[in-house]
Amino acid sequence: MKYFVYMIENSKRRHYVGITTDQNRRLAEHNHGGAKSTKPFRPWKLIYSESFDSRSEACKREWYLKHSAGRKEKLEIIKKFGEVA
């Protein structure tokens, strides 16, 4: 099974990083209020994802992007792939 670390963006340039096995389902959940942390900031658009062969690898990458160690890389991803002006 593949695991994906993904980044979504809303029109206010708010970003969220998460992990899933089904990107389409998870984005729909975010946009239909199924995720408490993103519900007030809908709608969301997928701007970036990476695939991993193990949940462990994906979790490590998600953690990295969510913490200070990965801040610079996260900002580079947003700059390169973010579509909201």
N, C-alpha and C positions, 0 to 999 in steps of 0.2 A: 504494500500500500504506500502511496506517495503522500507526503505531508508538505504543506505549503505555508511559508511565512509570507504574509501579505501586508500591504499598506493601502489604506483607503484615505480619501481626502474629501472634505465637504467644501461648499462655496465660500466659507469663511476662513479657508486655509487651515482648518483644524485637521490633524492627522491621527490615525489609529493604526497600530501594528498588532497583528494577531496571528494565530496558527489554525489551520483547518485541513481537512482531507477533501473538501469539496468547496472550491472558491465561489462558484455560482450560488450555491445554497447559502453559504455564509454571508455573502454580500446581500442577498435577499433578506436574510434575517436582520442584518444591520438596518436595512432600509424599511423594514416593516415593524421596527421597534422591538425586536427579539433580543437585543443586547442592551442591558441596563446602562452601560457606560457610553453608548453611542446614540441611544434613543432620542435625547433632546436636540441632537445636532444634525438630523437628517435633512436632505438625502446625501448619500455617500457614493463615491465613484472609486473603483479599483484603479490604482495607479502603478502598482508594482507587486511582483511576487517572485519567490524563489522556491524551487522544489527540492525535497530531501527524501532520502530512502528510509530514514528512521525518525521516529518521533523525538528521540533524544537529540539528534543533530538539529532538528527544527526548533526545539525548545531552547537550545543554546543560542541559536541565531536570533530568535525572538527576544530573548533576555538581553543579548548584546545591543540590539537596536533600541530597546526600551530604556536602557541605562546610560549613564554618562560616558562609559567607555566607547559606545557606538554613536554618540551624538553627532560627531562630524560626518560620519558615513551616512547616517540617517538624513542629515541636512543636504548632503550631496545627492542622495536618491530623490529627495523632494524637489530639489532644483532641476534635476535632469528629467524626471518623469511626471512631476506635478503639472496638472493641466489647468488649474484654476488661476486666473490672473489676479 
